[in-house]
């Protein structure tokens, strides 16, 4: 895999992971706070789960292809847990040179 392909895939999956997090959080709000519907959780739960797994896999591939240090790799993986942190990591990685500029 080329660094450019891996970088593009990482950016896309990082943003998708953040978007699905927002959808899941909105679904949980509707389910638990408004107590009106479980549809949001039923829809975004599996989608977010799949994108989460894709993010972890793409991060591991990126770490190998782009030769990230262990701390950078661990930070990329840790960013998958808090909401929207994958976008923060993508921007940080671009700024620090871990991800090639567009």
C-alpha positions in Angstrom: 0.0 0.0 0.0 1.2 3.5 -0.8 1.5 6.1 1.9 -0.9 8.3 0.0 -3.6 5.6 -0.1 -3.2 4.8 3.6 -3.3 8.5 4.5 -6.5 9.1 2.5 -8.1 6.0 4.0 -7.1 7.1 7.5 -8.5 10.6 7.1 -11.8 9.2 5.7 -12.2 6.6 8.5 -11.3 9.1 11.2 -14.0 11.5 10.1 -16.5 8.7 9.6 -15.8 7.5 13.1 -16.5 10.9 14.6 -19.7 11.3 12.6 -21.0 8.0 13.7 -20.1 8.9 17.3 -22.3 12.0 17.0 -25.1 9.8 15.6 -24.8 7.3 18.4 -24.7 10.0 21.0 -27.8 11.7 19.5 -29.5 8.3 19.5 -28.6 7.7 23.2 -30.0 11.1 24.1 -33.3 10.4 22.4 -33.4 6.9 24.0 -32.4 7.7 27.6 -33.2 11.4 28.1 -36.2 12.0 25.9 -37.3 8.4 26.3 -39.1 8.4 23.0 -37.4 6.0 20.6 -34.5 3.5 20.4 -34.2 3.8 16.6 -31.1 6.0 16.7 -29.2 3.6 18.9 -30.4 0.6 16.8 -29.2 2.3 13.6 -26.0 4.1 14.7 -24.9 1.5 17.2 -23.9 -1.2 14.6 -22.7 1.4 12.1 -20.4 3.1 14.7 -19.2 -0.4 15.8 -18.1 -1.2 12.3 -16.5 2.1 11.7 -14.7 1.9 15.0 -13.2 -1.5 14.0 -12.3 -0.1 10.6 -10.5 2.9 12.3 -8.5 0.7 14.6 -7.4 -1.5 11.6 -6.6 1.5 9.4 -4.7 3.1 12.2 -2.6 -0.1 12.6 -1.9 -0.2 8.9 -1.0 3.5 8.9 1.3 3.0 11.8 3.2 0.3 9.8 3.2 2.0 6.4 3.9 5.5 7.7 6.4 4.2 10.3 4.7 5.9 13.3 6.5 5.7 16.6 4.9 3.6 19.4 3.6 6.7 21.2 2.0 8.0 18.1 0.4 4.7 17.3 -0.9 4.4 20.9 -2.3 7.9 20.7 -4.1 7.1 17.4 -5.6 4.0 19.0 -6.6 5.8 22.2 -8.3 8.5 20.1 -10.8 6.0 19.0 -12.5 6.0 22.4 -13.5 9.6 23.3 -16.1 11.1 21.0 -14.6 13.2 18.1 -11.0 12.5 19.2 -10.2 10.8 15.9 -10.6 14.1 14.1 -8.4 15.8 16.7 -5.7 13.1 16.2 -5.9 13.4 12.4 -5.3 17.1 12.6 -2.5 16.7 15.2 -0.8 14.0 13.1 -1.0 16.2 10.0 0.5 19.1 11.9 3.3 17.1 13.4 4.1 15.3 10.1 2.9 11.8 11.1 0.4 12.1 8.3 1.6 13.6 5.0 0.0 16.9 4.1 -2.8 16.8 1.5 
